[in-house]
Amino acid sequence: MLSMKRVQSFKFIRQEEVDKVIENITRSSLERQTINLTEIIFALANSVIFRCSLGDNFKKDYADRFSELMMKATSMVMDSFAFEDFFPRLKWMDTLTGYNRKLKRTFQELDSFFDQIIDDYLLSPLHVDHGYQDHKDDKRNFIDLLDAETDNLGLSRNNIKGVILDMFVAGSHTTAAITEWTMSELIKNPKIMKKAQEEVRSVVGNKTRVEEKDINHMNYLKCVVKETLRLHAPVPTVVRMNSSDSVKIGGYDIPSNTGIFINIWAIQRNPKYWDKPEEFCPERFESNPIDFKGQDFEFIPFGSGRRGCPGVSFGLAVVELLVANLLYRFDWKLPGGASYEDLDMSEDFGMGTCNRKIHLHVIPTLFHPAASS
């Protein structure tokens, strides 16, 4: 489902959703309005994921309802204390505090939400009349693919719900976080912003938009995204894993079946591996073979090995296309004449992702290619 062929098949969705965003920002620019770029980015990421997952069965109220449920789930993670997580023998306290009741209620709401999505898909006219077999291969969404493989792989409805949830949470939140931090770092560093814009605009020329084929010629833009991934890994710690054997690491005895978290955030800012690790410097990746594919352990924003993120290509395709278009079509400044250096870059940990603590509010100014040339 996340192969390069499948990622390419969703190109039309990415382009359509980015075009909508650029059109909306253009209207705000003409009216000299301040926009909440954080909300715009997250809305686009959700729309792309929902359309790829649900296809023509996508409904706007799906996205609104899912966002509402994710806020509830995030609150459970951030604002609640579970005794069982830290003191397993005191797990009975979670019943007394009401934590288990809230957790069960939130799960049931999410479960009902995904039941509704699947039922709506099964009752859709195209599925009832023809079944998934008649869908054009390059237009199939994730539910089409899951439906097609249900018998072959022995997938249950709960399996399908799990895959969809993974796509919604892992796909939308991480994609949005990377884009948000990329634009934040560029706005905070105007010289780097100018260099990236010059590359994008020279590649695109006088066209009205950036297309995916153009991005292959934007080497500096790719360095900017890499440096963002180094400073702001979308998931700061690798999901918990258990050690299969007893080992000794750094002088410490680690018993078998010990829960282990890998601190990616700390590794990628370690001065032992990185020169001036706290500075945003995309040039460090120019003519540098280090990549995020999991083979260079000082740079593993998406994990490594069999536990590495399978959706890297899917997410980066959205990030690069959106950032390139934002750089090409607009110049950016902070509201109220604020200094770029004063932009607050505080972090806030959400549903597994590390986002900006304060939303990114900016003023876009429309760029006119013909006038520039």
Phi, psi and omega in degrees: 000336183245023177291164179299324178298317181291320178300317179294329181294339179266011183301320182296327178292314180301314182295317180296317182290321177295319178301319178298317180297314181297321179297317180293318179293325178301317178298318178296323180295317180295332178265005178055043180268149169279135181242154175266094185293330178300310180297321180297316181295315181293323178296319179295315180301317178297317182297317180298313181297316182294319180292321178292328182277321188247348178060225181291351179276000182296135176231142182299324181293340172300309183297318180296316181293319180296318179300319179298316180293324179293326176296320177297314181295320179298319178298323177298321182286316189276320192254356182247152178246125179253115180300322185298331181293328186246328181228082186308326182289344180257021183299337178297339178294332180295334175286319180295321183282349182088002182298314181298323180295316179294321180296315180296319181295318179296318178298316181297323178294317177295319181297318179294323179299315181287329172300318179297317180300313182293318179297318178298323178295313182294333180267358181295144184305320182296319181289318182295318185281324189233333186080171184295340185298330184272357177288137174297138186302321183281359179246004181290142174259182185294324179292323174305313183294318178295320179299318182294330185258004184304312182288317183297320185259358181067037182283133174267172177299322179295324175300316181295319177300318181298318180294316180297317179299316177303316181295316183294311185284304183293322184287311186284314185292316181290319179299315180295319181298316180298316181295316180300314180290326178298311179294324179297313181294323179293318180293324179287338182238081187300330179294319178291320176303312182298318180296318179293319179295320179298320178295311182300313184290329177288326179288317186281328180071228183260016177291162183277345182204164174271132175253161186300326180295335179290330188293335177299341180259009183251077184292321181292322176302318179296325176294322178299315180295319178299316181293326175297317179296329179289312183283329186228067177304129184301327175239102189298331178233137178296140179309141185309135173233158178250135178290134182277334180226164174285131181221166174243122181232122179058032179086000180254139176274122180250108180294160176295153179064027176273134177291128185233134173242136178261122183275087181297320181306314182289320181299317186279359174241016183282118180298345177293331183249341187230133175282129182047063189296337182274352181270145176273105186222088180299335182299339181296340181262359176287130182055033181242123184285350181297131181225171184261023184276001174102000180266339179254105192286351173277356182217087185228059182297339180248019182079193184206157176069208183293340179266008178290156182294125180280349186258022183303308183297320180298311183291315183294330178298321178289313183301308185295319181294316181292312181299316180300318179290322177296322179287323183288316190273340187222152162259154190230140173215163181273148181293153176071016180069021181297148179284141179300323182295337183271002180299124182288123182248025181298146182257153178220130184269125181248225181285069179084348182248159179251110183248175173294140177287323180246131181302150182272105177259126185218166177245116179272141173240124185296134178262133180251104184304317184296317181294325180293319182288000000 
